[in-house]
Amino acid sequence: MSTNNVAIVGGGIAGLATALCFARKGITTHIFERSAELQEVGAGLQLTPNVTCILRDLGLLPALQQRWFEPEVVSLASGISLKQLGTVPVRLHSEKEWGAPYGVLHRASLQQILVNAVVENPLCSLYLCQSVESPDAQALRTPFAGNRPDLVVAADGVWSRLRNFVPSGPDISFSGNIAWRMTIPQQDAPAFISRDSVTAFLAPSAHLVTYPLRETNSINIVAIGGGINPGEAWATPAGATQKALLEQTFRGWNPAIRTMLLSVPDVTFWPLFEAGAGRWHNGNDLVLIGDAAHAMMPFSAQGAGMAIEDAWELANAVSQKPMADALAQFEASRQKRIKMVHRRGALNKFAYHASGPFRLGRDLLLSLRAPSSFAHDLDWLYGYRAVNA
Ligand SMILES: Cc1cc2nc3c(=O)[nH]c(=O)nc-3n(C[C@H](O)[C@H](O)[C@H](O)COP(=O)(O)OP(=O)(O)OC[C@H]3O[C@@H](n4cnc5c(N)ncnc54)[C@H](O)[C@@H]3O)c2cc1C
């Protein structure tokens, strides 16, 4: 083992998962989180088999299964006619073909399960109200008798401050897209909203994803369309201007969808920023993971999933190799994987938001394909096993 002195900045999904993955390798970590409490940000998350197999190895599956819902299918439907265009049978396929379950849950549930596991683990320490903006910050030295930790893991999200200390690190830019996130009680949801599946409604320039959340007996709704750069913002309550933009984006959609969207009182506004190409470590003692490294649009619902895969592979590399080699291995392996996920996300964006002849071609293609053939298209993504040499 090359280290036992690891500091993690950020107690989101990436930071908490990293602490648990290092603990599994016998390595102590100290997590510094700027918030006074880990808040219920976000709404629903889809956790796919490439990620749930890691959470299972961390011993978290029983807690997840108590809270999440395992959807029957992921279906694609027209946002104009509501007609179903294609389905992927995820419940049947997940354990059998991809070796682990597929679940949907509230982000706060996942975060709470991770926090509970961290708090119970003697190798993990979590410090709240600790904002860290530099790898040289004094706070990071406190648990290490005044010395600098061997490794600082920057899990401080899309607006990472530590990213500035990685030479040639990625830049962040506005993707041109906005997500509006909301939930509605299941009893208030219109009949066309499935209570047992994930549905992506598609129409030119926008799409809408819905799925049930068992913990809150609600339907999670994410609406995504174009917008202009609002500057540094993340999960703010939508005011009149942002709601007007939602209304305008979904003009021309099926009236039942519009009525549903416009009747929700509490909507959260998420401008979507993406990380570009760049280095993720300084070759020595600082590494970026999760959104700090590769913030991506949610077109393949993999942001948190990739953060958890990062955590697993980083702990694996650091537990086996000298630090410089471990960081190089981590970056090479993860950048290859993220590139593929980005490519899939771009394809989904093109297909979901297609218009004119592309839309007609898409609908024809979807109608001709068997559900199992859609599922096999995802083998590389959901059947992936994070490196565990
Ligand atoms: C609309 C939408 C839908 C999504 N759906 C899915 C999905 O279905 N499946 C999926 O896998 N992913 C999904 N994602 C992506 C996922 O939410 C993110 O990729 C994931 O939460 C990133 O986790 P993180 O820990 O890297 O960053 P964050 O969750 O942003 O956590 C960063 C943490 O660092 C802390 N922090 C920041 N700065 C400092 C500092 N200076 N000092 C100390 N602490 C600091 C923050 O307070 C925060 O707790 C979705 C995202 C969006 C926007």
The ligand as a Tripos MOL2 file, in Angstrom:
@<TRIPOS>MOLECULE
LIG
   53    58     1     0     0
SMALL
NO_CHARGES

@<TRIPOS>ATOM
      1 C1        -31.0210   16.8930  -14.3430 C.3       1 LIG1
      2 C2        -29.9970   15.9110  -13.8830 C.ar      1 LIG1
      3 C3        -30.3020   14.5550  -13.8470 C.ar      1 LIG1
      4 C4        -29.3250   13.6230  -13.4470 C.ar      1 LIG1
      5 N1        -29.6370   12.3020  -13.4380 N.ar      1 LIG1
      6 C5        -28.6840   11.3910  -13.1320 C.ar      1 LIG1
      7 C6        -28.9800    9.9960  -13.1220 C.ar      1 LIG1
      8 O1        -30.1100    9.5780  -13.3730 O.2       1 LIG1
      9 N2        -27.9780    9.1190  -12.8150 N.ar      1 LIG1
     10 C7        -26.7140    9.5500  -12.5220 C.ar      1 LIG1
     11 O2        -25.8210    8.7120  -12.2800 O.2       1 LIG1
     12 N3        -26.3990   10.8810  -12.4890 N.ar      1 LIG1
     13 C8        -27.3450   11.7960  -12.7940 C.ar      1 LIG1
     14 N4        -27.0520   13.1300  -12.7440 N.ar      1 LIG1
     15 C9        -25.6620   13.5710  -12.4310 C.3       1 LIG1
     16 C10       -25.3190   13.5730  -10.9600 C.3       1 LIG1
     17 O3        -26.3000   14.2450  -10.1850 O.3       1 LIG1
     18 C11       -23.9530   14.2320  -10.7380 C.3       1 LIG1
     19 O4        -23.0550   13.8280  -11.7290 O.3       1 LIG1
     20 C12       -23.3720   13.8340   -9.3880 C.3       1 LIG1
     21 O5        -24.2400   14.2070   -8.3430 O.3       1 LIG1
     22 C13       -21.9960   14.4810   -9.1800 C.3       1 LIG1
     23 O6        -21.5200   14.1600   -7.9040 O.3       1 LIG1
     24 P1        -20.2310   14.8810   -7.3020 P.3       1 LIG1
     25 O7        -20.0620   14.3060   -5.9460 O.co2     1 LIG1
     26 O8        -19.1070   14.7940   -8.2800 O.co2     1 LIG1
     27 O9        -20.6120   16.4280   -7.2390 O.3       1 LIG1
     28 P2        -21.6480   17.1700   -6.2780 P.3       1 LIG1
     29 O10       -22.8640   16.3420   -6.0750 O.co2     1 LIG1
     30 O11       -21.8270   18.5360   -6.8430 O.co2     1 LIG1
     31 O12       -20.8990   17.2420   -4.8830 O.3       1 LIG1
     32 C14       -19.8460   18.1500   -4.6390 C.3       1 LIG1
     33 C15       -19.7490   18.3550   -3.1350 C.3       1 LIG1
     34 O13       -18.6070   19.1550   -2.8650 O.3       1 LIG1
     35 C16       -18.9480   20.1800   -1.9420 C.3       1 LIG1
     36 N5        -18.0290   21.2930   -2.1770 N.ar      1 LIG1
     37 C17       -17.9910   22.1150   -3.2470 C.ar      1 LIG1
     38 N6        -17.0070   23.0250   -3.1030 N.ar      1 LIG1
     39 C18       -16.3950   22.7540   -1.9280 C.ar      1 LIG1
     40 C19       -15.3120   23.3370   -1.2160 C.ar      1 LIG1
     41 N7        -14.6490   24.4140   -1.7240 N.pl3     1 LIG1
     42 N8        -14.9230   22.7890   -0.0340 N.ar      1 LIG1
     43 C20       -15.5960   21.7150    0.4790 C.ar      1 LIG1
     44 N9        -16.6530   21.1360   -0.1360 N.ar      1 LIG1
     45 C21       -17.0360   21.6400   -1.3270 C.ar      1 LIG1
     46 C22       -20.4060   20.4930   -2.2650 C.3       1 LIG1
     47 O14       -21.0600   21.1370   -1.1750 O.3       1 LIG1
     48 C23       -20.9660   19.1050   -2.5600 C.3       1 LIG1
     49 O15       -21.4100   18.4510   -1.3960 O.3       1 LIG1
     50 C24       -28.0160   14.0730  -13.0930 C.ar      1 LIG1
     51 C25       -27.7200   15.4490  -13.0910 C.ar      1 LIG1
     52 C26       -28.6920   16.3490  -13.4860 C.ar      1 LIG1
     53 C27       -28.3600   17.8140  -13.4760 C.3       1 LIG1
@<TRIPOS>BOND
     1     1     2 1
     2     2     3 ar
     3     2    52 ar
     4     3     4 ar
     5     4     5 ar
     6     4    50 ar
     7     5     6 ar
     8     6     7 ar
     9     6    13 1
    10     7     8 2
    11     7     9 ar
    12     9    10 ar
    13    10    11 2
    14    10    12 ar
    15    12    13 ar
    16    13    14 ar
    17    14    15 1
    18    14    50 ar
    19    15    16 1
    20    16    17 1
    21    16    18 1
    22    18    19 1
    23    18    20 1
    24    20    21 1
    25    20    22 1
    26    22    23 1
    27    23    24 1
    28    24    25 2
    29    24    26 1
    30    24    27 1
    31    27    28 1
    32    28    29 2
    33    28    30 1
    34    28    31 1
    35    31    32 1
    36    32    33 1
    37    33    34 1
    38    33    48 1
    39    34    35 1
    40    35    36 1
    41    35    46 1
    42    36    37 ar
    43    36    45 ar
    44    37    38 ar
    45    38    39 ar
    46    39    40 ar
    47    39    45 ar
    48    40    41 1
    49    40    42 ar
    50    42    43 ar
    51    43    44 ar
    52    44    45 ar
    53    46    47 1
    54    46    48 1
    55    48    49 1
    56    50    51 ar
    57    51    52 ar
    58    52    53 1
@<TRIPOS>SUBSTRUCTURE
     1 LIG1         1 GROUP 0 **** ****
